[in-house]
C-alpha cells in the first residue's frame, strides 16, 4: 500500500495506529489482503528468522 510522504512520516502512523515495527499503512494493507501480521527478528546464533512474540502481539492488537 502506498501512502503520501506526510502520511508515512506522521506520528500517528507509527504510534497511534501502528507500532515502531509495523506502520498503520502496513497493517491496513495486511488487513485488506487477509494477512495476519507477524514480526520476525534475525537470530545470529541460529542464523534464522524467529518470531518476536511481544512485537507480534502488539501489531495484531493494533490491527484489530
CHARMM-style PDB file with segment names, atoms N, HN, CA, C and O in Angstrom:
ATOM      1  N   UNK     1       0.844  -1.158   0.000  1.00  0.00      PROA
ATOM      2  CA  UNK     1       0.000   0.000   0.000  1.00  0.00      PROA
ATOM      3  C   UNK     1       0.895   1.227   0.000  1.00  0.00      PROA
ATOM      4  O   UNK     1       1.863   1.307   0.756  1.00  0.00      PROA
ATOM      5  N   UNK     2       0.564   2.166  -0.842  1.00  0.00      PROA
ATOM      6  HN  UNK     2      -0.222   2.102  -1.456  1.00  0.00      PROA
ATOM      7  CA  UNK     2       1.350   3.383  -0.931  1.00  0.00      PROA
ATOM      8  C   UNK     2       0.632   4.507  -0.194  1.00  0.00      PROA
ATOM      9  O   UNK     2      -0.595   4.602  -0.211  1.00  0.00      PROA
ATOM     10  N   UNK     3       1.407   5.331   0.435  1.00  0.00      PROA
ATOM     11  HN  UNK     3       2.404   5.254   0.449  1.00  0.00      PROA
ATOM     12  CA  UNK     3       0.869   6.495   1.116  1.00  0.00      PROA
ATOM     13  C   UNK     3       1.745   7.678   0.806  1.00  0.00      PROA
ATOM     14  O   UNK     3       2.906   7.523   0.426  1.00  0.00      PROA
ATOM     15  N   UNK     4       1.201   8.841   0.964  1.00  0.00      PROA
ATOM     16  HN  UNK     4       0.258   8.966   1.272  1.00  0.00      PROA
ATOM     17  CA  UNK     4       1.976  10.045   0.720  1.00  0.00      PROA
ATOM     18  C   UNK     4       3.109  10.193   1.723  1.00  0.00      PROA
ATOM     19  O   UNK     4       3.129   9.544   2.769  1.00  0.00      PROA
ATOM     20  N   UNK     5       4.040  11.053   1.381  1.00  0.00      PROA
ATOM     21  HN  UNK     5       4.024  11.580   0.531  1.00  0.00      PROA
ATOM     22  CA  UNK     5       5.213  11.289   2.221  1.00  0.00      PROA
ATOM     23  C   UNK     5       4.808  11.694   3.636  1.00  0.00      PROA
ATOM     24  O   UNK     5       5.357  11.178   4.610  1.00  0.00      PROA
ATOM     25  N   UNK     6       3.862  12.602   3.752  1.00  0.00      PROA
ATOM     26  HN  UNK     6       3.416  13.021   2.961  1.00  0.00      PROA
ATOM     27  CA  UNK     6       3.452  13.074   5.079  1.00  0.00      PROA
ATOM     28  C   UNK     6       2.713  11.989   5.851  1.00  0.00      PROA
ATOM     29  O   UNK     6       2.805  11.940   7.078  1.00  0.00      PROA
ATOM     30  N   UNK     7       1.985  11.121   5.159  1.00  0.00      PROA
ATOM     31  HN  UNK     7       1.911  11.162   4.163  1.00  0.00      PROA
ATOM     32  CA  UNK     7       1.282  10.026   5.840  1.00  0.00      PROA
ATOM     33  C   UNK     7       2.272   9.007   6.388  1.00  0.00      PROA
ATOM     34  O   UNK     7       2.104   8.514   7.503  1.00  0.00      PROA
ATOM     35  N   UNK     8       3.297   8.691   5.615  1.00  0.00      PROA
ATOM     36  HN  UNK     8       3.434   9.091   4.709  1.00  0.00      PROA
ATOM     37  CA  UNK     8       4.283   7.699   6.059  1.00  0.00      PROA
ATOM     38  C   UNK     8       5.084   8.180   7.258  1.00  0.00      PROA
ATOM     39  O   UNK     8       5.459   7.385   8.120  1.00  0.00      PROA
ATOM     40  N   UNK     9       5.345   9.474   7.314  1.00  0.00      PROA
ATOM     41  HN  UNK     9       5.041  10.120   6.614  1.00  0.00      PROA
ATOM     42  CA  UNK     9       6.176  10.018   8.390  1.00  0.00      PROA
ATOM     43  C   UNK     9       5.383  10.564   9.571  1.00  0.00      PROA
ATOM     44  O   UNK     9       5.977  11.067  10.525  1.00  0.00      PROA
ATOM     45  N   UNK    10       4.062  10.478   9.530  1.00  0.00      PROA
ATOM     46  HN  UNK    10       3.579  10.070   8.755  1.00  0.00      PROA
ATOM     47  CA  UNK    10       3.263  11.034  10.616  1.00  0.00      PROA
ATOM     48  C   UNK    10       3.430  10.205  11.886  1.00  0.00      PROA
ATOM     49  O   UNK    10       3.654   8.996  11.830  1.00  0.00      PROA
ATOM     50  N   UNK    11       3.320  10.861  13.004  1.00  0.00      PROA
ATOM     51  HN  UNK    11       3.139  11.843  13.049  1.00  0.00      PROA
ATOM     52  CA  UNK    11       3.456  10.196  14.294  1.00  0.00      PROA
ATOM     53  C   UNK    11       2.333   9.180  14.478  1.00  0.00      PROA
ATOM     54  O   UNK    11       2.565   8.098  15.017  1.00  0.00      PROA
ATOM     55  N   UNK    12       1.139   9.505  14.045  1.00  0.00      PROA
ATOM     56  HN  UNK    12       0.950  10.384  13.607  1.00  0.00      PROA
ATOM     57  CA  UNK    12       0.001   8.595  14.196  1.00  0.00      PROA
ATOM     58  C   UNK    12       0.219   7.291  13.436  1.00  0.00      PROA
ATOM     59  O   UNK    12      -0.281   6.245  13.851  1.00  0.00      PROA
ATOM     60  N   UNK    13       0.951   7.337  12.343  1.00  0.00      PROA
ATOM     61  HN  UNK    13       1.358   8.187  12.007  1.00  0.00      PROA
ATOM     62  CA  UNK    13       1.205   6.145  11.538  1.00  0.00      PROA
ATOM     63  C   UNK    13       2.032   5.109  12.292  1.00  0.00      PROA
ATOM     64  O   UNK    13       1.867   3.908  12.079  1.00  0.00      PROA
ATOM     65  N   UNK    14       2.915   5.564  13.166  1.00  0.00      PROA
ATOM     66  HN  UNK    14       3.049   6.539  13.340  1.00  0.00      PROA
ATOM     67  CA  UNK    14       3.792   4.624  13.869  1.00  0.00      PROA
ATOM     68  C   UNK    14       3.533   4.519  15.369  1.00  0.00      PROA
ATOM     69  O   UNK    14       4.156   3.694  16.038  1.00  0.00      PROA
ATOM     70  N   UNK    15       2.637   5.328  15.907  1.00  0.00      PROA
ATOM     71  HN  UNK    15       2.131   5.998  15.363  1.00  0.00      PROA
ATOM     72  CA  UNK    15       2.380   5.232  17.345  1.00  0.00      PROA
ATOM     73  C   UNK    15       0.906   5.023  17.661  1.00  0.00      PROA
ATOM     74  O   UNK    15       0.552   4.081  18.371  1.00  0.00      PROA
ATOM     75  N   UNK    16       0.054   5.883  17.147  1.00  0.00      PROA
ATOM     76  HN  UNK    16       0.342   6.647  16.571  1.00  0.00      PROA
ATOM     77  CA  UNK    16      -1.368   5.792  17.489  1.00  0.00      PROA
ATOM     78  C   UNK    16      -2.050   4.615  16.792  1.00  0.00      PROA
ATOM     79  O   UNK    16      -2.783   3.860  17.431  1.00  0.00      PROA
ATOM     80  N   UNK    17      -1.817   4.453  15.504  1.00  0.00      PROA
ATOM     81  HN  UNK    17      -1.221   5.066  14.985  1.00  0.00      PROA
ATOM     82  CA  UNK    17      -2.490   3.417  14.717  1.00  0.00      PROA
ATOM     83  C   UNK    17      -1.578   2.262  14.342  1.00  0.00      PROA
ATOM     84  O   UNK    17      -2.060   1.215  13.909  1.00  0.00      PROA
ATOM     85  N   UNK    18      -0.285   2.426  14.498  1.00  0.00      PROA
ATOM     86  HN  UNK    18       0.106   3.276  14.850  1.00  0.00      PROA
ATOM     87  CA  UNK    18       0.679   1.379  14.194  1.00  0.00      PROA
ATOM     88  C   UNK    18       1.670   1.251  15.333  1.00  0.00      PROA
ATOM     89  O   UNK    18       1.450   1.787  16.419  1.00  0.00      PROA
ATOM     90  N   UNK    19       2.762   0.540  15.088  1.00  0.00      PROA
ATOM     91  HN  UNK    19       2.941   0.104  14.206  1.00  0.00      PROA
ATOM     92  CA  UNK    19       3.821   0.401  16.092  1.00  0.00      PROA
ATOM     93  C   UNK    19       5.150   0.794  15.451  1.00  0.00      PROA
ATOM     94  O   UNK    19       5.205   1.112  14.263  1.00  0.00      PROA
ATOM     95  N   UNK    20       6.202   0.769  16.236  1.00  0.00      PROA
ATOM     96  HN  UNK    20       6.157   0.511  17.201  1.00  0.00      PROA
ATOM     97  CA  UNK    20       7.515   1.095  15.675  1.00  0.00      PROA
ATOM     98  C   UNK    20       8.014  -0.003  14.739  1.00  0.00      PROA
ATOM     99  O   UNK    20       8.934   0.225  13.954  1.00  0.00      PROA
ATOM    100  N   UNK    21       7.420  -1.185  14.816  1.00  0.00      PROA
ATOM    101  HN  UNK    21       6.672  -1.371  15.453  1.00  0.00      PROA
ATOM    102  CA  UNK    21       7.831  -2.296  13.951  1.00  0.00      PROA
ATOM    103  C   UNK    21       6.978  -2.413  12.687  1.00  0.00      PROA
ATOM    104  O   UNK    21       7.474  -2.869  11.657  1.00  0.00      PROA
ATOM    105  N   UNK    22       5.717  -2.013  12.744  1.00  0.00      PROA
ATOM    106  HN  UNK    22       5.315  -1.643  13.581  1.00  0.00      PROA
ATOM    107  CA  UNK    22       4.818  -2.063  11.586  1.00  0.00      PROA
ATOM    108  C   UNK    22       3.970  -0.804  11.596  1.00  0.00      PROA
ATOM    109  O   UNK    22       3.323  -0.489  12.594  1.00  0.00      PROA
ATOM    110  N   UNK    23       3.976  -0.094  10.491  1.00  0.00      PROA
ATOM    111  HN  UNK    23       4.502  -0.350   9.680  1.00  0.00      PROA
ATOM    112  CA  UNK    23       3.210   1.149  10.408  1.00  0.00      PROA
ATOM    113  C   UNK    23       1.731   0.851  10.198  1.00  0.00      PROA
ATOM    114  O   UNK    23       1.354  -0.266   9.844  1.00  0.00      PROA
ATOM    115  N   UNK    24       0.914   1.848  10.417  1.00  0.00      PROA
ATOM    116  HN  UNK    24       1.220   2.755  10.705  1.00  0.00      PROA
ATOM    117  CA  UNK    24      -0.525   1.701  10.204  1.00  0.00      PROA
ATOM    118  C   UNK    24      -0.831   1.375   8.749  1.00  0.00      PROA
ATOM    119  O   UNK    24      -1.753   0.610   8.466  1.00  0.00      PROA
ATOM    120  N   UNK    25      -0.067   1.948   7.826  1.00  0.00      PROA
ATOM    121  HN  UNK    25       0.682   2.570   8.056  1.00  0.00      PROA
ATOM    122  CA  UNK    25      -0.280   1.659   6.412  1.00  0.00      PROA
ATOM    123  C   UNK    25      -0.005   0.189   6.104  1.00  0.00      PROA
ATOM    124  O   UNK    25      -0.732  -0.430   5.327  1.00  0.00      PROA
ATOM    125  N   UNK    26       1.038  -0.370   6.708  1.00  0.00      PROA
ATOM    126  HN  UNK    26       1.628   0.132   7.340  1.00  0.00      PROA
ATOM    127  CA  UNK    26       1.350  -1.787   6.509  1.00  0.00      PROA
ATOM    128  C   UNK    26       0.273  -2.681   7.133  1.00  0.00      PROA
ATOM    129  O   UNK    26      -0.100  -3.704   6.559  1.00  0.00      PROA
ATOM    130  N   UNK    27      -0.222  -2.289   8.309  1.00  0.00      PROA
ATOM    131  HN  UNK    27       0.081  -1.457   8.776  1.00  0.00      PROA
ATOM    132  CA  UNK    27      -1.264  -3.069   8.968  1.00  0.00      PROA
ATOM    133  C   UNK    27      -2.568  -3.023   8.175  1.00  0.00      PROA
ATOM    134  O   UNK    27      -3.285  -4.021   8.093  1.00  0.00      PROA
ATOM    135  N   UNK    28      -2.870  -1.879   7.601  1.00  0.00      PROA
ATOM    136  HN  UNK    28      -2.287  -1.068   7.668  1.00  0.00      PROA
ATOM    137  CA  UNK    28      -4.064  -1.757   6.767  1.00  0.00      PROA
ATOM    138  C   UNK    28      -3.927  -2.622   5.518  1.00  0.00      PROA
ATOM    139  O   UNK    28      -4.879  -3.286   5.107  1.00  0.00      PROA
ATOM    140  N   UNK    29      -2.754  -2.610   4.925  1.00  0.00      PROA
ATOM    141  HN  UNK    29      -1.980  -2.071   5.258  1.00  0.00      PROA
ATOM    142  CA  UNK    29      -2.500  -3.442   3.753  1.00  0.00      PROA
ATOM    143  C   UNK    29      -2.661  -4.920   4.112  1.00  0.00      PROA
ATOM    144  O   UNK    29      -3.254  -5.679   3.346  1.00  0.00      PROA
ATOM    145  N   UNK    30      -2.140  -5.331   5.264  1.00  0.00      PROA
ATOM    146  HN  UNK    30      -1.659  -4.714   5.887  1.00  0.00      PROA
ATOM    147  CA  UNK    30      -2.304  -6.721   5.713  1.00  0.00      PROA
ATOM    148  C   UNK    30      -3.783  -7.062   5.884  1.00  0.00      PROA
ATOM    149  O   UNK    30      -4.228  -8.123   5.445  1.00  0.00      PROA
ATOM    150  N   UNK    31      -4.543  -6.175   6.515  1.00  0.00      PROA
ATOM    151  HN  UNK    31      -4.181  -5.313   6.871  1.00  0.00      PROA
ATOM    152  CA  UNK    31      -5.964  -6.431   6.755  1.00  0.00      PROA
ATOM    153  C   UNK    31      -6.742  -6.547   5.449  1.00  0.00      PROA
ATOM    154  O   UNK    31      -7.581  -7.436   5.301  1.00  0.00      PROA
ATOM    155  N   UNK    32      -6.468  -5.662   4.514  1.00  0.00      PROA
ATOM    156  HN  UNK    32      -5.787  -4.940   4.635  1.00  0.00      PROA
ATOM    157  CA  UNK    32      -7.184  -5.686   3.244  1.00  0.00      PROA
ATOM    158  C   UNK    32      -6.844  -6.914   2.408  1.00  0.00      PROA
ATOM    159  O   UNK    32      -7.639  -7.332   1.566  1.00  0.00      PROA
ATOM    160  N   UNK    33      -5.674  -7.491   2.634  1.00  0.00      PROA
ATOM    161  HN  UNK    33      -5.028  -7.151   3.318  1.00  0.00      PROA
ATOM    162  CA  UNK    33      -5.254  -8.681   1.899  1.00  0.00      PROA
ATOM    163  C   UNK    33      -5.360  -9.956   2.733  1.00  0.00      PROA
ATOM    164  O   UNK    33      -4.778 -10.984   2.388  1.00  0.00      PROA
ATOM    165  N   UNK    34      -6.113  -9.878   3.836  1.00  0.00      PROA
ATOM    166  HN  UNK    34      -6.586  -9.043   4.116  1.00  0.00      PROA
ATOM    167  CA  UNK    34      -6.396 -11.002   4.723  1.00  0.00      PROA
ATOM    168  C   UNK    34      -5.109 -11.705   5.167  1.00  0.00      PROA
ATOM    169  O   UNK    34      -4.987 -12.927   5.077  1.00  0.00      PROA
ATOM    170  N   UNK    35      -4.162 -10.910   5.643  1.00  0.00      PROA
ATOM    171  HN  UNK    35      -4.261  -9.917   5.716  1.00  0.00      PROA
ATOM    172  CA  UNK    35      -2.904 -11.442   6.178  1.00  0.00      PROA
ATOM    173  C   UNK    35      -2.820 -11.114   7.661  1.00  0.00      PROA
ATOM    174  O   UNK    35      -3.227 -10.033   8.088  1.00  0.00      PROA
ATOM    175  N   UNK    36      -2.303 -12.031   8.430  1.00  0.00      PROA
ATOM    176  HN  UNK    36      -1.973 -12.909   8.083  1.00  0.00      PROA
ATOM    177  CA  UNK    36      -2.075 -11.807   9.851  1.00  0.00      PROA
ATOM    178  C   UNK    36      -0.647 -11.295  10.018  1.00  0.00      PROA
ATOM    179  O   UNK    36       0.301 -11.981   9.636  1.00  0.00      PROA
ATOM    180  N   UNK    37      -0.481 -10.098  10.584  1.00  0.00      PROA
ATOM    181  HN  UNK    37      -1.251  -9.541  10.895  1.00  0.00      PROA
ATOM    182  CA  UNK    37       0.871  -9.557  10.716  1.00  0.00      PROA
ATOM    183  C   UNK    37       1.701 -10.325  11.742  1.00  0.00      PROA
ATOM    184  O   UNK    37       1.223 -10.656  12.827  1.00  0.00      PROA
ATOM    185  N   UNK    38       2.930 -10.595  11.382  1.00  0.00      PROA
ATOM    186  HN  UNK    38       3.318 -10.326  10.501  1.00  0.00      PROA
ATOM    187  CA  UNK    38       3.871 -11.280  12.265  1.00  0.00      PROA
ATOM    188  C   UNK    38       5.218 -10.580  12.156  1.00  0.00      PROA
ATOM    189  O   UNK    38       5.691 -10.280  11.060  1.00  0.00      PROA
ATOM    190  N   UNK    39       5.827 -10.324  13.310  1.00  0.00      PROA
ATOM    191  HN  UNK    39       5.443 -10.567  14.200  1.00  0.00      PROA
ATOM    192  CA  UNK    39       7.121  -9.642  13.352  1.00  0.00      PROA
ATOM    193  C   UNK    39       8.211 -10.690  13.568  1.00  0.00      PROA
ATOM    194  O   UNK    39       8.147 -11.486  14.505  1.00  0.00      PROA
ATOM    195  N   UNK    40       9.200 -10.676  12.698  1.00  0.00      PROA
ATOM    196  HN  UNK    40       9.252 -10.029  11.937  1.00  0.00      PROA
ATOM    197  CA  UNK    40      10.328 -11.608  12.799  1.00  0.00      PROA
ATOM    198  C   UNK    40      11.606 -10.839  13.104  1.00  0.00      PROA
ATOM    199  O   UNK    40      11.797  -9.716  12.638  1.00  0.00      PROA
ATOM    200  N   UNK    41      12.466 -11.450  13.882  1.00  0.00      PROA
ATOM    201  HN  UNK    41      12.311 -12.363  14.261  1.00  0.00      PROA
ATOM    202  CA  UNK    41      13.803 -10.928  14.168  1.00  0.00      PROA
ATOM    203  C   UNK    41      14.813 -11.986  13.725  1.00  0.00      PROA
ATOM    204  O   UNK    41      14.517 -13.180  13.716  1.00  0.00      PROA
ATOM    205  N   UNK    42      16.001 -11.530  13.361  1.00  0.00      PROA
ATOM    206  HN  UNK    42      16.242 -10.560  13.368  1.00  0.00      PROA
ATOM    207  CA  UNK    42      17.063 -12.445  12.944  1.00  0.00      PROA
ATOM    208  C   UNK    42      17.860 -12.876  14.166  1.00  0.00      PROA
ATOM    209  O   UNK    42      18.356 -12.039  14.920  1.00  0.00      PROA
ATOM    210  N   UNK    43      17.979 -14.180  14.359  1.00  0.00      PROA
ATOM    211  HN  UNK    43      17.576 -14.860  13.747  1.00  0.00      PROA
ATOM    212  CA  UNK    43      18.768 -14.739  15.447  1.00  0.00      PROA
ATOM    213  C   UNK    43      20.146 -15.093  14.892  1.00  0.00      PROA
ATOM    214  O   UNK    43      20.275 -16.002  14.073  1.00  0.00      PROA
ATOM    215  N   UNK    44      21.169 -14.376  15.339  1.00  0.00      PROA
ATOM    216  HN  UNK    44      21.064 -13.638  16.005  1.00  0.00      PROA
ATOM    217  CA  UNK    44      22.512 -14.580  14.800  1.00  0.00      PROA
ATOM    218  C   UNK    44      23.119 -15.927  15.222  1.00  0.00      PROA
ATOM    219  O   UNK    44      24.007 -16.439  14.540  1.00  0.00      PROA
ATOM    220  N   UNK    45      22.657 -16.496  16.322  1.00  0.00      PROA
ATOM    221  HN  UNK    45      21.935 -16.081  16.876  1.00  0.00      PROA
ATOM    222  CA  UNK    45      23.191 -17.788  16.768  1.00  0.00      PROA
ATOM    223  C   UNK    45      22.758 -18.913  15.838  1.00  0.00      PROA
ATOM    224  O   UNK    45      23.567 -19.753  15.444  1.00  0.00      PROA
ATOM    225  N   UNK    46      21.482 -18.922  15.494  1.00  0.00      PROA
ATOM    226  HN  UNK    46      20.824 -18.240  15.814  1.00  0.00      PROA
ATOM    227  CA  UNK    46      20.970 -19.985  14.628  1.00  0.00      PROA
ATOM    228  C   UNK    46      20.913 -19.554  13.165  1.00  0.00      PROA
ATOM    229  O   UNK    46      20.657 -20.368  12.278  1.00  0.00      PROA
ATOM    230  N   UNK    47      21.151 -18.276  12.926  1.00  0.00      PROA
ATOM    231  HN  UNK    47      21.359 -17.615  13.647  1.00  0.00      PROA
ATOM    232  CA  UNK    47      21.097 -17.689  11.586  1.00  0.00      PROA
ATOM    233  C   UNK    47      19.750 -17.939  10.919  1.00  0.00      PROA
ATOM    234  O   UNK    47      19.673 -18.288   9.741  1.00  0.00      PROA
ATOM    235  N   UNK    48      18.690 -17.750  11.706  1.00  0.00      PROA
ATOM    236  HN  UNK    48      18.753 -17.467  12.663  1.00  0.00      PROA
ATOM    237  CA  UNK    48      17.332 -17.931  11.209  1.00  0.00      PROA
ATOM    238  C   UNK    48      16.454 -16.789  11.713  1.00  0.00      PROA
ATOM    239  O   UNK    48      16.782 -16.115  12.690  1.00  0.00      PROA
ATOM    240  N   UNK    49      15.354 -16.592  11.037  1.00  0.00      PROA
ATOM    241  HN  UNK    49      15.087 -17.139  10.244  1.00  0.00      PROA
ATOM    242  CA  UNK    49      14.361 -15.620  11.489  1.00  0.00      PROA
ATOM    243  C   UNK    49      13.478 -16.293  12.535  1.00  0.00      PROA
ATOM    244  O   UNK    49      13.008 -17.414  12.342  1.00  0.00      PROA
ATOM    245  N   UNK    50      13.262 -15.596  13.638  1.00  0.00      PROA
ATOM    246  HN  UNK    50      13.644 -14.685  13.795  1.00  0.00      PROA
ATOM    247  CA  UNK    50      12.398 -16.105  14.702  1.00  0.00      PROA
ATOM    248  C   UNK    50      11.303 -15.088  14.969  1.00  0.00      PROA
ATOM    249  O   UNK    50      11.494 -13.887  14.776  1.00  0.00      PROA
ATOM    250  N   UNK    51      10.154 -15.578  15.415  1.00  0.00      PROA
ATOM    251  HN  UNK    51       9.999 -16.553  15.573  1.00  0.00      PROA
ATOM    252  CA  UNK    51       9.022 -14.709  15.699  1.00  0.00      PROA
ATOM    253  C   UNK    51       9.282 -13.955  16.998  1.00  0.00      PROA
ATOM    254  O   UNK    51       9.656 -14.549  18.010  1.00  0.00      PROA
ATOM    255  N   UNK    52       9.081 -12.644  16.958  1.00  0.00      PROA
ATOM    256  HN  UNK    52       8.778 -12.162  16.136  1.00  0.00      PROA
ATOM    257  CA  UNK    52       9.178 -11.807  18.143  1.00  0.00      PROA
ATOM    258  C   UNK    52       7.778 -11.743  18.740  1.00  0.00      PROA
ATOM    259  O   UNK    52       6.916 -11.015  18.247  1.00  0.00      PROA
ATOM    260  N   UNK    53       7.558 -12.508  19.804  1.00  0.00      PROA
ATOM    261  HN  UNK    53       8.258 -13.100  20.204  1.00  0.00      PROA
ATOM    262  CA  UNK    53       6.227 -12.642  20.409  1.00  0.00      PROA
ATOM    263  C   UNK    53       5.589 -11.334  20.854  1.00  0.00      PROA
ATOM    264  O   UNK    53       4.473 -11.029  20.432  1.00  0.00      PROA
ATOM    265  N   UNK    54       6.268 -10.547  21.701  1.00  0.00      PROA
ATOM    266  HN  UNK    54       7.175 -10.795  22.043  1.00  0.00      PROA
ATOM    267  CA  UNK    54       5.660  -9.303  22.162  1.00  0.00      PROA
ATOM    268  C   UNK    54       5.370  -8.312  21.028  1.00  0.00      PROA
ATOM    269  O   UNK    54       4.322  -7.666  21.029  1.00  0.00      PROA
ATOM    270  N   UNK    55       6.276  -8.188  20.073  1.00  0.00      PROA
ATOM    271  HN  UNK    55       7.127  -8.712  20.072  1.00  0.00      PROA
ATOM    272  CA  UNK    55       6.059  -7.258  18.959  1.00  0.00      PROA
ATOM    273  C   UNK    55       4.927  -7.749  18.059  1.00  0.00      PROA
ATOM    274  O   UNK    55       4.143  -6.944  17.558  1.00  0.00      PROA
ATOM    275  N   UNK    56       4.836  -9.060  17.850  1.00  0.00      PROA
ATOM    276  HN  UNK    56       5.473  -9.714  18.258  1.00  0.00      PROA
ATOM    277  CA  UNK    56       3.764  -9.633  17.051  1.00  0.00      PROA
ATOM    278  C   UNK    56       2.415  -9.396  17.710  1.00  0.00      PROA
ATOM    279  O   UNK    56       1.443  -9.035  17.046  1.00  0.00      PROA
ATOM    280  N   UNK    57       2.364  -9.600  19.012  1.00  0.00      PROA
ATOM    281  HN  UNK    57       3.153  -9.892  19.551  1.00  0.00      PROA
ATOM    282  CA  UNK    57       1.112  -9.374  19.754  1.00  0.00      PROA
ATOM    283  C   UNK    57       0.693  -7.904  19.671  1.00  0.00      PROA
ATOM    284  O   UNK    57      -0.492  -7.600  19.533  1.00  0.00      PROA
ATOM    285  N   UNK    58       1.656  -7.005  19.754  1.00  0.00      PROA
ATOM    286  HN  UNK    58       2.619  -7.252  19.866  1.00  0.00      PROA
ATOM    287  CA  UNK    58       1.362  -5.570  19.682  1.00  0.00      PROA
ATOM    288  C   UNK    58       0.794  -5.185  18.328  1.00  0.00      PROA
ATOM    289  O   UNK    58      -0.187  -4.445  18.262  1.00  0.00      PROA
ATOM    290  N   UNK    59       1.396  -5.678  17.236  1.00  0.00      PROA
ATOM    291  HN  UNK    59       2.193  -6.280  17.290  1.00  0.00      PROA
ATOM    292  CA  UNK    59       0.895  -5.306  15.908  1.00  0.00      PROA
ATOM    293  C   UNK    59      -0.463  -5.935  15.629  1.00  0.00      PROA
ATOM    294  O   UNK    59      -1.296  -5.332  14.954  1.00  0.00      PROA
ATOM    295  N   UNK    60      -0.692  -7.130  16.137  1.00  0.00      PROA
ATOM    296  HN  UNK    60      -0.015  -7.620  16.685  1.00  0.00      PROA
ATOM    297  CA  UNK    60      -2.010  -7.760  15.947  1.00  0.00      PROA
ATOM    298  C   UNK    60      -3.097  -7.026  16.724  1.00  0.00      PROA
ATOM    299  O   UNK    60      -4.225  -6.899  16.250  1.00  0.00      PROA
ATOM    300  N   UNK    61      -2.758  -6.540  17.922  1.00  0.00      PROA
ATOM    301  HN  UNK    61      -1.841  -6.642  18.308  1.00  0.00      PROA
ATOM    302  CA  UNK    61      -3.711  -5.725  18.690  1.00  0.00      PROA
ATOM    303  C   UNK    61      -4.043  -4.440  17.943  1.00  0.00      PROA
ATOM    304  O   UNK    61      -5.204  -4.039  17.878  1.00  0.00      PROA
ATOM    305  N   UNK    62      -3.033  -3.801  17.386  1.00  0.00      PROA
ATOM    306  HN  UNK    62      -2.090  -4.128  17.439  1.00  0.00      PROA
ATOM    307  CA  UNK    62      -3.269  -2.563  16.634  1.00  0.00      PROA
ATOM    308  C   UNK    62      -4.104  -2.824  15.391  1.00  0.00      PROA
ATOM    309  O   UNK    62      -4.933  -1.994  15.017  1.00  0.00      PROA
ATOM    310  N   UNK    63      -3.896  -3.967  14.746  1.00  0.00      PROA
ATOM    311  HN  UNK    63      -3.222  -4.641  15.049  1.00  0.00      PROA
ATOM    312  CA  UNK    63      -4.665  -4.269  13.545  1.00  0.00      PROA
ATOM    313  C   UNK    63      -6.135  -4.474  13.875  1.00  0.00      PROA
ATOM    314  O   UNK    63      -7.008  -4.094  13.095  1.00  0.00      PROA
ATOM    315  N   UNK    64      -6.411  -5.075  15.030  1.00  0.00      PROA
ATOM    316  HN  UNK    64      -5.702  -5.383  15.664  1.00  0.00      PROA
ATOM    317  CA  UNK    64      -7.803  -5.278  15.441  1.00  0.00      PROA
ATOM    318  C   UNK    64      -8.442  -3.960  15.722  1.00  0.00      PROA
ATOM    319  OT1 UNK    64      -9.617  -3.908  16.083  1.00  0.00      PROA
TER     320      UNK     64
END
